Amino acid sequence: MIPGGPELIVILGIAVLLFGANKIPELARSVGQATGEIKKGRKEAEKELDEIKGE
């Protein structure tokens, strides 16, 4: 379940209170980088599986 508009606003408000407005961009950047690494690892694993199946 992905939170809708009002829920997302509440979550963002709590995040600002917990971490401060200055830390939010840094946290978002870290989450983006982690997501990119996960996708990269998944693609590499799929590529290796395809190579194993092809042999």
N, C-alpha and C positions, 0 to 999 in steps of 0.2 A: 504494500500500500504506500503510495506516494502522497504526502500531505498536500492538501489543497491550499488556496489562497490565505484564508484566515489562520490556519494552522502554521503555515510557513512563516507568516509575519510574527506569530508568537515565538516560534523556534528561533528566528533571527534576533528577536528582542532579547530572549534569554541568553543567546550567544554573545550579544554585545555586552550585556550585564556581567557575564562570567569572564570574558576575555578582554573586554575593552575594545573600543572602535579601531584602535591602531593595530590590533592583532588579527582582526578578521581577514584582511587581504592576504596576510602571511599564511593563515590557516587554509584559506581557499586555494592558494598556490600549492601548498603542500599536498592537499587532497587531490588536486589536478595532476600533480607529478606522480603521486602514488597510483592513481587510476591509469595513467599512461604506462607506467611500468608493469602493471597487471596485464593490460592489453598486450603489451609487447611480449611478455612471458607466455601468455596464452597463444599468441601467434607462433612463437618459436616452438612451443610444445606441439601444436597442431602440425607444423611443418615437419618436425621430427617423426611424428606418428605417420604422416603421409609417406615419408621416406622409408620407414620400416615396412609399411604395407606394400610399397612398390617393389621391394627387393625380393 
